[in-house]
Amino acid sequence: MIVTTTPTLEGKKITSYLGVVTGEAIIGANLFRDIFAGIRDIVGGRSGSYEEVLREAKNNALDELQENARKLGANAVVGIDLDYETVGTSGSMLMVSASGTAVVTE
């Protein structure tokens, strides 16, 4: 399935718009923040482990979005938007949400 942030697909004709589809993934942020905060404070730089968890959450959200699009009969999703938000009373969880428009192309 083609997924893109653009509103069109170069070289493809969109024949049907099936509706908005979404996918979400929520991960616990405190565990990783607590473990790696001390390491980052000492050595500085980026936390590869935390970034990997964020990538995995993004991929899970996109996988769910594509599955929801398939259920509608789509073969592509256009106009994808990715959002990262903290949720929970203490901001202890991180939510990655993906939304886009399920379409049929020829």
Summary of the structure (lengths in Angstrom):
residues: 106
radius of gyration: 17.0
end to end distance: 12.5
largest distance: 54.9
contacts: 314
relative contact order: 0.33
helix: 37%
strand: 40%
